[in-house]
């Protein structure tokens, strides 16, 4: 959307400039000004404005990318966050926020609503984060000539007992985007964010929400996830909505406990699985290996490496077709294959091996091949190159095997994360079966 209006910096309302604000999902939010603000600052934390329709707007984190001083002065700024319907001259604070993501209404479409226009689906206090979470639906009814249609507008509300600044809420929403993407297994785009400067409106009184000065927030951080098919939320979500609402508190508390500790693992997995900016399979494979190694380092002690009689085992790759495990002195700092082998025992063997027969084949891909390919890609030398050529014969066979190994590692990391969040893996089996049946 493009908005024409006048803009100024706080406490300088007498020095307004005409300009054009562009807010487009997937592109930079920008402000083009016909002139230059009379200030020594190139960048501005806050710029205020009024656009068409007498709509107030606050622009947050404004970075100058060009300025031209001449007879026709001109300046352009990149905007991080755009807030409509309110002016914040100083710190931007609020004590609750509502948001919705693509597919939320479809995800809960099988939920049994009553005849009320308002339905609070679930509500709970998160003791770990000291926040209150709820999902609510506002049922809007449109009446035509012969039929009456009802449409549920679903929102998730997070409330704090204290006012928090905009950076806190945006960081929290980024975490929520990752949380719901991982829970559903589908790319989540946060489509609408709104709040109010006053106290949160009681859910029973939300019928009057149109009379409230509802603040709309747009931030570039939420528009880098590719958008999938919304109907997938009904048929292909890892966790069905009915199961989710009964366990939401558990999942959320587990997430909050783990996220700070395992943030690199979650973020790497999210980037590989859901980012619209796809990369080469070699890069995705190395990122997966980094995520798995990071998970083990942060979650477990170096001493947590299987049983004592296995601490002396060591993989030595004489050539790829003849892998040998020779006895070596155990290092206090486990190497990569030891870390992965521990995670296989911890997260795979007890839960999943009864489903798949080829345990040895799976271990070969998860441990042996993954470790070897990682060393080959990270620490290239002529000997490894010759071994790869000798084993595969041509580069296409190697690439196909690397793709399969990357896919298996991705599913393995998915299993680890879902199990840590408290999701019952037996409900997830049908989602991963199609991946692993190819190596049975």
MOURSUL-V22391 format. One record per run of one state. SS is the DSSP state (alpha for helix, beta for strand, coil for the rest). FROM is the first residue (numbers start at 0). LEN is the number of residues. Records with the same first field share a line. If there is no record, write none. Layout:
# MOURSUL-V22391
SS->FROM-LEN  FROM-LEN
This chain:
# MOURSUL-V22391
coil->0-1  8-8  22-6  33-10  51-3  68-5  84-8  101-2  107-10  126-4  143-4  184-5  195-7  211-3  222-2  225-6  235-5  275-5  299-8  310-2  319-2  327-8  352-6  378-3  392-2  421-3  427-1  439-1
beta->1-7  16-6  28-5  43-8  54-14  73-11  92-9  117-9  130-13  147-18  189-6  214-5  224-1  274-1  312-7  321-6
alpha->103-4  165-19  202-9  219-3  231-4  240-34  280-19  307-3  335-17  358-20  381-11  394-27  424-3  428-11
